[in-house]
Amino acid sequence: MLTRRALVTRGTLTGTAIVFLWPSRADAGSGSTTPSRADAEANAAPSRADADAESAKPVLALTKNIRVGGGRIIKNKYVITQPKKNVFRCFSAKCTHQGCTLASVSRGTINCPCHGSKFNISTGAVVQGPATRALPRKKIKVAGGKIRLA
């Protein structure tokens, strides 16, 4: 005897299989296995789509706003630093000690206001505890004076 759940599940699976296995009207009767021009263009499009998706990511900061030897806290979520000219780093803005939001970047360190932990602006390594773990690094892409997540 089939339960209601089993009946619904089988019906859903059968319907899904029909949708995916049923030939589309464009394919019906053509008998051709060579891809159409539209298929070829669609397969070639990802490189352009990837570039568009990359530029669609929000700008976190402008390079001109991050001074050499310093950095900025962005949206209480990221810390972007410039330890050397034209070298940018991005880290999580959450202290690895107890999760407080980091407050400032000064004198070569990223600083936590809660318990005084300090992190290196180049590596995210702990310079002063109580934190014992480095800040997690975030991948970024710098292009055209804009910093975005990679």
C-alpha positions in Angstrom: 0.0 0.0 0.0 1.4 3.4 -1.0 1.3 6.2 1.6 0.4 9.7 0.6 4.0 10.8 0.9 5.3 8.0 -1.4 2.6 8.8 -4.0 3.5 12.5 -4.0 7.3 11.8 -4.1 6.9 9.4 -7.1 4.6 11.8 -8.9 7.1 14.6 -8.4 10.0 12.5 -9.6 8.1 11.3 -12.7 7.1 14.8 -13.6 10.7 16.0 -13.2 12.0 13.2 -15.4 9.5 14.0 -18.1 10.5 17.7 -18.1 14.2 16.9 -18.4 13.9 14.0 -20.9 11.2 15.3 -23.2 12.7 16.8 -26.4 12.1 20.5 -26.9 10.1 21.7 -29.9 13.3 23.1 -31.4 14.9 19.6 -31.3 11.8 17.6 -32.3 12.1 16.2 -35.7 15.4 17.8 -36.6 17.4 14.6 -36.1 20.6 16.8 -36.1 23.2 16.2 -33.4 25.4 19.1 -34.5 25.0 22.2 -32.3 23.2 25.2 -33.7 24.9 28.6 -34.0 23.0 29.8 -31.0 24.3 26.8 -29.0 27.8 27.6 -30.0 27.5 31.2 -29.1 25.9 30.3 -25.7 28.8 28.0 -25.0 31.3 30.7 -26.0 29.6 33.4 -23.8 30.9 32.4 -20.3 34.1 34.3 -20.7 32.2 37.5 -21.3 29.6 36.6 -18.7 32.4 35.9 -16.1 33.9 39.3 -16.9 30.5 41.0 -16.4 29.9 39.1 -13.2 33.3 40.1 -11.9 32.6 43.8 -12.6 29.1 43.4 -11.1 30.6 42.7 -7.6 30.3 45.7 -5.4 33.2 48.1 -5.0 34.5 47.8 -1.4 36.8 50.8 -1.7 38.8 53.0 -4.0 42.6 52.6 -4.0 43.1 56.3 -3.5 41.2 56.2 -0.2 43.5 53.6 1.4 46.8 55.2 2.4 50.1 53.4 2.4 50.8 51.9 5.8 47.2 52.2 6.8 43.8 50.9 6.0 40.0 51.2 6.5 37.2 49.2 8.0 34.6 48.6 5.3 30.9 48.1 6.3 32.1 46.6 9.7 32.8 43.4 7.6 36.1 43.9 5.9 39.5 45.6 6.6 41.4 46.7 3.6 45.0 47.7 4.1 47.9 49.0 1.9 51.1 47.8 3.7 53.3 48.9 0.8 52.6 51.1 -2.2 50.1 49.4 -4.6 49.9 46.3 -2.4 46.4 45.8 -1.0 45.2 43.2 1.5 41.7 42.4 2.8 40.8 40.6 6.0 37.7 39.9 8.0 36.8 42.7 10.4 35.9 40.3 13.2 38.5 39.8 15.9 39.5 36.2 16.3 39.5 36.5 20.1 35.8 37.0 20.8 34.3 38.3 17.5 34.3 42.0 18.2 34.3 44.3 15.2 37.7 45.8 14.6 37.8 49.5 15.1 40.8 51.1 13.5 44.0 50.8 11.5 47.0 52.7 12.7 50.7 52.5 13.1 50.9 49.3 11.1 48.2 47.4 13.0 44.5 46.6 12.8 43.1 47.2 16.3 40.3 45.6 18.3 38.6 47.9 20.8 37.3 45.2 23.0 40.4 43.6 24.6 43.3 45.3 22.8 44.3 42.7 20.2 46.4 44.0 17.3 47.0 42.4 14.0 49.7 43.0 11.3 48.3 45.0 8.3 50.2 42.9 5.8 49.6 39.4 7.1 46.8 39.6 9.6 49.0 37.9 12.1 48.6 38.6 15.8 51.0 41.3 17.0 49.4 41.7 20.5 46.9 39.4 22.2 44.7 38.2 23.8 43.8 36.9 20.3 45.9 33.9 19.3 44.8 33.4 15.6 45.4 35.6 12.6 42.6 37.4 10.8 41.1 35.4 8.0 42.2 36.8 4.7 39.7 37.6 1.9 40.6 37.5 -1.8 40.2 40.8 -3.6 40.7 42.1 -7.1 42.2 45.5 -7.7 41.5 47.1 -11.1 40.9 50.6 -12.4 41.4 52.1 -9.0 38.6 50.0 -7.5 38.9 47.2 -4.9 36.3 44.3 -5.1 36.0 40.9 -3.7 37.5 38.3 -6.0 
